[in-house]
């Protein structure tokens, strides 16, 4: 297939996912207002912001294509989609909605089934983030998560995750004297393993590691990562505030969509732990939500996000100084990028 045809196919694929996400949100919102109406707390989005949002989405897809053309990851990865999970679990998203709406209406934010054991987890973690059933502590939640995030971001969640790959690959050039197998990369709060799957495509021989608090999500990650060739990443259940690794062990550490779900004190501790386990000369890359400091024009969307979904720490995150936190931990030469609705912080540990 020619590059032009491949690019057109990719654009059509992304556009189809975007339309699907929009349609799902419209239908589910109308159904919710009919079955379980509640007082509207979100604000209408002005047309000019929607136009800017579409331009941001177009720019994200262009950069995604360019990185594939440059060989950061295979072009086939642009079409990597969990189709089996989609057909198996998408109906369950609809079936789970009445319970979500009821929980949201009654503001039950720490609502867990009796069989879900929340003992031993940090109190800030025992939440029904996004109002989802059993928070992050059930197999159902793990099975639905990637679909839910793709719908939320109009089919662009994977494209946003892939934006960590180019700076990751470039930053590892300082360790060019090592063999590829000697390079160690840790993904903190690895969730279902989709980011690790992408890192494997970019660094096929590196030793990959992942931690997460949820045993259910780690089971899902193990299933997903077992499907691909190469050495299986080493997964551990662990609190990111106390990473179970020795000092200066990893050449790179990544974290995707974690920090907006942490209270301020935990944010700082996680950053300090990531600094501790990163080798001198290594890099720590964060992908998370945009903030007021880099995207003030998107304030209505940010406000709607924490109003519509249960995101108890997002309001503080919106104005938190992540660069200051990284510098306080000891990171230097911090770069920032913004792609669509995510920002990226590339922080280095001095050699």
C-alpha positions as MATLAB code, in Angstrom:
seq = 'XXXXXXXXXXXXXXXXXXXXXXXXXXXXXXXXXXXXXXXXXXXXXXXXXXXXXXXXXXXXXXXXXXXXXXXXXXXXXXXXXXXXXXXXXXXXXXXXXXXXXXXXXXXXXXXXXXXXXXXXXXXXXXXXXXXXXXXXXXXXXXXXXXXXXXXXXXXXXXXXXXXXXXXXXXXXXXXXXXXXXXXXXXXXXXXXXXXXXXXXXXXXXXXXXXXXXXXXXXXXXXXXXXXXXXXXXXXXXXXXXXXXXXXXXXXXXXXXXXXXXXXXXXXXXXXXXXXXXXXXXXXXXXXXXXXXXXXXXXXXXXXXXXXXXXXXXXXXXXXXXXXXXXXXXXXXXXXXXXXXXXXXXXXXXXX';
ca = [
       0.000    0.000    0.000;
       1.426    3.401   -0.978;
       2.174    5.979    1.713;
      -0.561    8.257    0.361;
      -3.165    5.518    0.463;
      -1.994    4.410    3.916;
      -2.312    7.976    5.213;
      -5.799    8.359    3.743;
      -6.795    5.036    5.305;
      -5.418    6.173    8.651;
      -7.300    9.476    8.448;
     -10.534    7.687    7.578;
      -9.971    5.224   10.421;
      -9.424    8.035   12.941;
     -12.379   10.008   11.605;
     -14.595    6.961   11.970;
     -13.523    6.520   15.597;
     -14.146   10.215   16.233;
     -17.657   10.092   14.781;
     -18.390    6.954   16.756;
     -17.291    8.606   20.002;
     -19.409   11.684   19.353;
     -22.456    9.585   18.439;
     -22.095    7.430   21.536;
     -21.905   10.481   23.804;
     -24.944   12.121   22.204;
     -27.067    8.972   22.449;
     -25.996    8.122   26.000;
     -26.605   11.693   27.199;
     -30.102   11.757   25.713;
     -30.905    8.360   27.164;
     -29.623    9.433   30.576;
     -31.794   12.567   30.563;
     -34.798   10.410   29.706;
     -34.210    7.540   32.159;
     -32.299    9.206   34.968;
     -32.534   12.993   34.626;
     -30.377   15.153   36.847;
     -29.630   18.813   37.223;
     -27.228   19.975   34.546;
     -23.891   21.047   36.021;
     -21.795   21.244   32.860;
     -21.739   24.368   30.733;
     -22.395   24.585   26.972;
     -19.185   24.768   24.955;
     -18.873   27.844   22.688;
     -18.548   27.103   18.979;
     -15.117   28.737   18.737;
     -13.756   26.326   21.344;
     -15.219   23.343   19.495;
     -13.474   24.555   16.330;
     -10.177   24.860   18.208;
     -10.722   21.398   19.613;
     -11.177   19.965   16.114;
      -8.009   21.707   14.938;
      -6.113   20.231   17.861;
      -7.419   16.789   16.951;
      -6.330   17.255   13.334;
      -2.866   18.348   14.488;
      -2.581   15.311   16.767;
      -3.350   12.949   13.904;
      -0.825   14.686   11.655;
       1.938   14.316   14.258;
       0.912   10.697   14.831;
       1.312    9.989   11.133;
       4.643   11.849   10.939;
       6.139    9.840   13.801;
       5.118    6.612   12.073;
       6.683    7.861    8.814;
       9.893    8.636   10.693;
       9.971    5.065   11.986;
       9.361    5.835   15.660;
       6.845    2.975   15.527;
       5.521    0.786   12.678;
       2.746    2.269   10.533;
       0.721   -0.859   11.220;
       0.495    0.351   14.810;
      -1.678    3.255   13.661;
      -4.427    0.702   13.053;
      -3.906   -1.295   16.240;
      -7.355   -1.493   17.774;
      -8.783   -3.960   20.337;
     -11.579   -5.176   18.048;
     -12.219   -8.353   20.035;
     -12.687   -6.309   23.202;
     -14.886   -3.839   21.340;
     -17.411   -6.407   20.159;
     -17.272   -8.321   23.424;
     -17.462   -5.442   25.891;
     -19.108   -2.485   24.164;
     -22.622   -3.813   24.935;
     -21.590   -4.033   28.600;
     -20.839   -0.296   28.608;
     -24.506    0.336   27.862;
     -25.684   -2.256   30.382;
     -23.536   -0.659   33.076;
     -24.833    2.865   32.441;
     -27.994    2.811   34.615;
     -25.884    1.895   37.650;
     -23.401    4.656   36.787;
     -26.183    7.239   36.439;
     -27.750    6.167   39.713;
     -24.416    6.394   41.497;
     -23.758    9.834   40.029;
     -27.199   11.136   40.987;
     -26.799    9.948   44.563;
     -23.158   11.122   44.752;
     -21.988    7.710   45.907;
     -18.295    8.117   45.267;
     -16.933    5.269   47.395;
     -19.411    2.606   46.342;
     -17.952   -0.892   46.046;
     -19.507   -4.343   45.835;
     -19.113   -6.495   48.994;
     -16.705   -8.840   47.202;
     -14.317   -5.999   46.368;
     -11.668   -5.711   49.075;
     -10.487   -2.104   49.445;
      -8.391   -2.717   52.579;
      -4.786   -1.667   52.188;
      -5.354    0.762   49.338;
      -4.775    4.505   49.802;
      -8.006    6.303   50.674;
      -7.660    8.524   47.618;
      -7.632    5.424   45.402;
     -10.819    3.872   46.813;
     -13.000    6.039   44.569;
     -15.456    5.413   41.769;
     -13.399    7.467   39.340;
     -15.615    8.479   36.399;
     -18.480    6.994   38.453;
     -17.418    3.619   37.078;
     -18.587    0.509   38.853;
     -16.108   -0.664   41.519;
     -13.604    1.999   40.537;
     -10.373    0.430   39.328;
     -10.789   -2.720   41.400;
     -12.788   -5.132   39.246;
     -12.247   -7.176   36.114;
     -15.293   -5.525   34.524;
     -13.713   -2.110   35.018;
     -10.444   -3.329   33.495;
     -12.247   -4.801   30.496;
     -14.228   -1.616   29.810;
     -11.560    0.980   30.528;
      -9.801    1.276   27.170;
     -13.103    1.475   25.305;
     -14.390    4.126   27.693;
     -11.275    6.267   27.306;
     -11.320    5.977   23.512;
     -14.953    7.115   23.473;
     -14.189    9.987   25.861;
     -11.401   11.276   23.614;
     -13.199   10.626   20.315;
     -10.936    7.766   19.334;
      -7.688    9.614   20.027;
      -6.527    8.084   23.340;
      -3.971    5.808   21.678;
      -2.696    8.643   19.486;
      -2.153   10.726   22.630;
      -0.378    7.842   24.365;
       1.941    7.454   21.367;
       3.233   10.998   21.829;
       5.548    9.755   24.579;
       7.353    7.428   22.159;
       9.397    9.920   20.111;
      10.878   11.742   23.141;
      11.425    8.382   24.853;
      13.370    6.983   21.915;
      15.387   10.182   21.494;
      16.211   10.482   25.208;
      17.589    6.951   25.304;
      20.254    7.891   22.763;
      22.470    8.993   25.682;
      22.772    5.289   26.531;
      23.852    4.298   23.013;
      26.809    2.320   24.390;
      24.381   -0.190   25.889;
      22.905   -3.074   23.964;
      19.125   -2.746   23.398;
      18.462   -5.564   25.872;
      20.295   -3.693   28.638;
      17.891   -0.746   28.482;
      15.260   -0.795   31.220;
      12.000    1.180   30.977;
       9.332    1.427   33.676;
       5.718    2.463   33.070;
       4.185    3.693   36.342;
       0.436    3.073   36.724;
       0.524    0.907   33.607;
      -3.194    0.072   33.790;
      -4.265   -2.337   31.064;
      -0.820   -2.296   29.448;
      -1.616   -0.330   26.290;
       1.280    2.083   26.824;
       3.692   -0.792   27.420;
       2.400   -2.416   24.232;
       3.303    0.769   22.351;
       6.718    1.030   23.994;
       7.397   -2.573   22.931;
       6.720   -1.599   19.291;
       9.229    1.264   19.604;
      11.842   -0.577   21.683;
      11.394   -4.232   20.663;
      14.374   -5.524   22.676;
      14.300   -3.347   25.781;
      13.495   -4.773   29.200;
      10.083   -3.375   30.112;
       8.499   -3.096   33.540;
       5.079   -1.961   34.738;
       3.466   -1.236   38.085;
      -0.146   -0.626   39.030;
      -2.249   -0.674   42.190;
      -5.054   -2.704   40.636;
      -4.681   -6.485   40.400;
      -7.587   -6.552   37.936;
      -5.869   -4.120   35.583;
      -2.601   -6.029   35.876;
      -4.410   -9.223   34.862;
      -5.766   -7.393   31.832;
      -2.301   -6.028   31.060;
      -0.761   -9.480   31.267;
      -3.353  -10.846   28.816;
      -2.775   -7.967   26.390;
       1.024   -8.072   26.527;
       1.114  -11.864   26.195;
      -0.334  -11.473   22.688;
       2.756   -9.739   21.271;
       6.173  -11.242   20.501;
       9.262  -10.459   22.520;
      10.125  -10.615   26.173;
       7.076  -10.247   28.405;
       7.215   -7.047   30.507;
       7.596   -7.620   34.233;
       4.430   -6.463   35.997;
       4.137   -5.759   39.715;
       1.300   -4.603   41.936;
       2.711   -1.577   43.704;
       1.900    1.883   44.992;
       3.741    4.487   42.901;
       4.503    6.350   46.135;
       6.765    3.438   47.130;
       8.209    1.867   44.009;
       9.762   -1.547   44.737;
      13.023   -0.932   42.848;
      16.538    0.073   43.823;
      17.888    3.564   43.209;
      19.053    4.534   39.705;
      17.713    1.372   38.081;
      15.782    2.557   35.009;
      17.037    4.352   31.946;
      13.553    5.762   31.403;
      10.321    6.030   33.377;
       6.920    6.899   31.896;
       3.504    7.636   33.358;
       0.307    8.132   31.352;
      -2.961    9.622   32.698;
      -2.001    9.194   36.367;
      -1.302   12.568   37.963;
      -4.733   14.163   37.603;
      -6.083   11.317   39.751;
      -3.694   11.946   42.637;
      -3.990   14.426   45.498;
      -1.207   17.008   45.626;
       0.929   15.318   48.288;
       0.805   11.975   46.463;
       1.738   13.706   43.197;
       4.930   14.972   44.754;
       5.821   11.646   46.333;
       5.304    9.784   43.060;
       7.530   12.250   41.208;
      10.224   11.857   43.865;
      10.013    8.082   43.608;
      10.321    8.271   39.826;
      13.400   10.467   40.272;
      14.895    7.998   42.729;
      14.609    4.980   40.421;
      15.758    6.846   37.275;
      19.418    6.517   36.326;
      21.567    9.642   36.028;
      21.186   10.730   32.418;
      17.788    9.045   32.232;
      14.392   10.538   31.479;
      10.966   10.709   33.095;
       8.059   11.353   30.715;
       4.582   12.322   31.906;
       1.481   12.308   29.722;
      -1.590   13.760   31.400;
      -4.406   16.252   30.966;
      -3.846   19.781   29.736;
      -3.751   22.499   32.410;
      -4.632   26.173   32.673;
      -0.970   27.154   32.290;
      -0.731   25.705   28.773;
      -4.343   25.713   27.536;
      -6.332   28.520   29.214;
      -8.696   28.696   26.240;
      -9.841   25.165   27.071;
     -10.973   26.065   30.594;
     -14.689   25.305   29.889;
     -13.779   21.775   28.827;
     -11.607   21.246   31.889;
     -14.330   22.556   34.190;
     -16.920   20.311   32.539;
     -14.637   17.303   32.894;
     -14.436   17.365   36.661;
     -18.084   18.412   36.966;
     -19.397   15.629   34.735;
     -17.094   12.837   35.885;
     -16.058   12.030   39.400;
     -12.497   13.366   39.348;
     -11.934   14.557   42.921;
      -8.380   15.845   42.409;
      -8.686   17.324   38.928;
      -9.721   20.818   40.065;
      -6.438   21.196   41.928;
      -4.525   19.527   39.105;
      -5.762   22.159   36.644;
      -3.533   24.804   38.225;
      -0.833   22.647   39.817;
       2.787   23.463   38.962;
       4.087   20.156   37.646;
       7.320   21.711   36.387;
       7.962   23.065   39.873;
       7.283   19.642   41.356;
       9.695   17.984   38.927;
      12.406   20.554   39.696;
      11.850   20.134   43.432;
      12.491   16.396   43.019;
      15.742   17.115   41.166;
      14.834   16.821   37.471;
      16.423   19.256   35.012;
      16.050   20.388   31.391;
      12.284   19.962   31.479;
      10.492   20.237   28.137;
       6.746   20.513   27.590;
       4.521   19.612   24.652;
       0.761   19.793   24.134;
      -1.166   17.490   21.810;
      -4.981   17.663   21.632;
      -6.210   17.334   25.256;
      -2.942   16.077   26.779;
       0.292   17.687   27.870;
       3.703   16.044   28.065;
       6.569   16.768   30.416;
       9.972   15.375   29.454;
      12.256   15.660   32.488;
      15.849   14.519   32.774;
      18.005   13.403   35.645;
      21.426   15.037   35.472;
      24.213   12.693   34.457;
];
